[in-house]
Amino acid sequence: MKNFNYFTPKSLSEVQDVLARYPEGGVLMAGGTDLLVQMKSKAIAPECLVDLKGLGLSYIRHTGGGLAIGGTTTLSEIESSTLIKEKCPVLAATCSEMASYSIRHLATIGGNLCNAAPSADTAPPLMVLGSRVRIIGLEGERIVPVEEMFTGPGETVLKRGEILTEIQIPDLPPHSGAVYLKYKRNEGMDLALVGVAISMVLNSSRTTCREIQIALGAVAPTPIRASVAEEVLRGNQLKEDLFEETAIKAREAAQPLTDVRCSAAYRTALGEKLTLDALWQVRKLAIDKKEA
Ligand SMILES: Cc1cc2nc3c(=O)[nH]c(=O)nc-3n(C[C@H](O)[C@H](O)[C@H](O)COP(=O)(O)OP(=O)(O)OC[C@H]3O[C@@H](n4cnc5c(N)ncnc54)[C@H](O)[C@@H]3O)c2cc1C
């Protein structure tokens, strides 16, 4: 690995000062669990790493209308947070299934989104929950829906020097639920072959799907919404044949690649199967949900 300088700024303006000194070779780092792998394989060779963990961006708060999670909050802090388990159990469950116990103590939610792997596990659940990210850079602050963040494998809308400071997740309405199902190669650590997240809101008699959002990971260059599939159920009764049609439409949204993990055809078939399983699980969650 090439030598590099390492900085631990204590404020956002200090980050910008360091980056200004390295106009080509300065790279932001949170947990480093993606970055250091890329550096070791020589995919990247930064002149300097700017560590974001001293910026005070590790927090989990409930703001009234929803959760606010700081960009450098670790996956382990999220999976063990009582607040997240209460307000957004799908995110706690998702984080608990990622990587290994030790990696989750380093890896951050902001890093998972900014690394923008098509298989990034936190992306599909955050998308179906209508989450947004706060981004701060030299030109000021902007809020971007998670769904609009990804522009290609490893690419996002973030410009050079911009920092993802916060993830904002609105509270789920009454009679609703959300699930994320991930299929991977074995019981140990592995990235998703396919991941499917679904959020569903039922009417007050819990017989009709008032709103549904479906997102798939690892089946396209970026995590995607399956909007055509959502239309099959939106406003309709919770019937088995509609669930099957929804899963078929979700499969049709996929444009997967064949890679070392599995074939494109296998990913396509998995997308349908996981969507169907997720529909039945989210239906049960929404029907059984106890309202405060
Ligand atoms: C063995 C192993 C298993 C893994 N298993 C999984 C898995 O099951 N599921 C999964 O989705 N991922 C997995 N990963 C990938 C990785 O752990 C996650 O993507 C992790 O969340 C990345 O977070 P990080 O803080 O380590 O990011 P870093 O490596 O620090 O950064 C990743 C990228 O994001 C940028 N960045 C980081 N934070 C910010 C920010 N706040 N603002 C702007 N840019 C930022 C960095 O510049 C870099 O380009 C695994 C990795 C390993 C090594």
The ligand as an SDF file (V2000), in Angstrom:
LIG
                    3D

 53 58  0  0  0  0  0  0  0  0999 V2000
  -15.5020   -8.6070    5.4620 C   0  0  0  0  0  0  0  0  0  0  0  0
  -16.4970   -7.5500    5.0570 C   0  0  0  0  0  0  0  0  0  0  0  0
  -17.8460   -7.8500    5.0840 C   0  0  0  0  0  0  0  0  0  0  0  0
  -18.7790   -6.8880    4.6650 C   0  0  0  0  0  0  0  0  0  0  0  0
  -20.1040   -7.2240    4.7030 N   0  0  0  0  0  0  0  0  0  0  0  0
  -21.0160   -6.3160    4.2490 C   0  0  0  0  0  0  0  0  0  0  0  0
  -22.4020   -6.6420    4.2390 C   0  0  0  0  0  0  0  0  0  0  0  0
  -22.8410   -7.7050    4.6770 O   0  0  0  0  0  0  0  0  0  0  0  0
  -23.2600   -5.7240    3.7250 N   0  0  0  0  0  0  0  0  0  0  0  0
  -22.8360   -4.5240    3.2190 C   0  0  0  0  0  0  0  0  0  0  0  0
  -23.6700   -3.7500    2.7460 O   0  0  0  0  0  0  0  0  0  0  0  0
  -21.5300   -4.1690    3.2830 N   0  0  0  0  0  0  0  0  0  0  0  0
  -20.6130   -5.0360    3.7740 C   0  0  0  0  0  0  0  0  0  0  0  0
  -19.2780   -4.7040    3.7950 N   0  0  0  0  0  0  0  0  0  0  0  0
  -18.8520   -3.3920    3.3050 C   0  0  0  0  0  0  0  0  0  0  0  0
  -18.6230   -2.3120    4.4020 C   0  0  0  0  0  0  0  0  0  0  0  0
  -18.3090   -2.8720    5.6490 O   0  0  0  0  0  0  0  0  0  0  0  0
  -19.8530   -1.4050    4.5280 C   0  0  0  0  0  0  0  0  0  0  0  0
  -20.1840   -0.8530    3.2810 O   0  0  0  0  0  0  0  0  0  0  0  0
  -19.6200   -0.3000    5.5640 C   0  0  0  0  0  0  0  0  0  0  0  0
  -20.8580    0.1880    6.0310 O   0  0  0  0  0  0  0  0  0  0  0  0
  -18.7760    0.8710    5.0400 C   0  0  0  0  0  0  0  0  0  0  0  0
  -18.6830    1.8490    6.0520 O   0  0  0  0  0  0  0  0  0  0  0  0
  -17.2820    2.4860    6.4740 P   0  0  0  0  0  0  0  0  0  0  0  0
  -17.5900    3.4680    7.5550 O   0  0  0  0  0  0  0  0  0  0  0  0
  -16.2950    1.4420    6.7870 O   0  0  0  0  0  0  0  0  0  0  0  0
  -16.8980    3.2410    5.1120 O   0  0  0  0  0  0  0  0  0  0  0  0
  -15.4390    3.6780    4.6210 P   0  0  0  0  0  0  0  0  0  0  0  0
  -14.7090    2.4860    4.1370 O   0  0  0  0  0  0  0  0  0  0  0  0
  -14.7800    4.5570    5.6100 O   0  0  0  0  0  0  0  0  0  0  0  0
  -15.8640    4.5900    3.3710 O   0  0  0  0  0  0  0  0  0  0  0  0
  -16.5150    4.0520    2.2420 C   0  0  0  0  0  0  0  0  0  0  0  0
  -16.6770    5.1530    1.1910 C   0  0  0  0  0  0  0  0  0  0  0  0
  -17.6070    6.1330    1.6220 O   0  0  0  0  0  0  0  0  0  0  0  0
  -16.9870    7.4330    1.7480 C   0  0  0  0  0  0  0  0  0  0  0  0
  -17.5460    7.9870    2.9890 N   0  0  0  0  0  0  0  0  0  0  0  0
  -17.6380    7.3500    4.1880 C   0  0  0  0  0  0  0  0  0  0  0  0
  -18.3430    8.0890    5.0530 N   0  0  0  0  0  0  0  0  0  0  0  0
  -18.6940    9.2180    4.4040 C   0  0  0  0  0  0  0  0  0  0  0  0
  -19.4570   10.3730    4.7690 C   0  0  0  0  0  0  0  0  0  0  0  0
  -20.0200   10.5040    5.9900 N   0  0  0  0  0  0  0  0  0  0  0  0
  -19.6170   11.3650    3.8540 N   0  0  0  0  0  0  0  0  0  0  0  0
  -19.0670   11.2400    2.6060 C   0  0  0  0  0  0  0  0  0  0  0  0
  -18.3580   10.1690    2.1980 N   0  0  0  0  0  0  0  0  0  0  0  0
  -18.1790    9.1680    3.0860 C   0  0  0  0  0  0  0  0  0  0  0  0
  -15.4940    7.1940    1.7700 C   0  0  0  0  0  0  0  0  0  0  0  0
  -14.7760    8.2680    1.1990 O   0  0  0  0  0  0  0  0  0  0  0  0
  -15.3870    5.9310    0.9140 C   0  0  0  0  0  0  0  0  0  0  0  0
  -15.3870    6.2830   -0.4560 O   0  0  0  0  0  0  0  0  0  0  0  0
  -18.3310   -5.6180    4.2350 C   0  0  0  0  0  0  0  0  0  0  0  0
  -16.9570   -5.3230    4.2410 C   0  0  0  0  0  0  0  0  0  0  0  0
  -16.0510   -6.2660    4.6440 C   0  0  0  0  0  0  0  0  0  0  0  0
  -14.5800   -5.9100    4.6530 C   0  0  0  0  0  0  0  0  0  0  0  0
  1  2  1  0
  2  3  1  0
  2 52  2  0
  3  4  2  0
  4  5  1  0
  4 50  1  0
  5  6  2  0
  6  7  1  0
  6 13  1  0
  7  8  2  0
  7  9  1  0
  9 10  1  0
 10 11  2  0
 10 12  1  0
 12 13  2  0
 13 14  1  0
 14 15  1  0
 14 50  1  0
 15 16  1  0
 16 17  1  0
 16 18  1  0
 18 19  1  0
 18 20  1  0
 20 21  1  0
 20 22  1  0
 22 23  1  0
 23 24  1  0
 24 25  2  0
 24 26  1  0
 24 27  1  0
 27 28  1  0
 28 29  2  0
 28 30  1  0
 28 31  1  0
 31 32  1  0
 32 33  1  0
 33 34  1  0
 33 48  1  0
 34 35  1  0
 35 36  1  0
 35 46  1  0
 36 37  1  0
 36 45  1  0
 37 38  2  0
 38 39  1  0
 39 40  1  0
 39 45  2  0
 40 41  1  0
 40 42  2  0
 42 43  1  0
 43 44  2  0
 44 45  1  0
 46 47  1  0
 46 48  1  0
 48 49  1  0
 50 51  2  0
 51 52  1  0
 52 53  1  0
M  END
$$$$
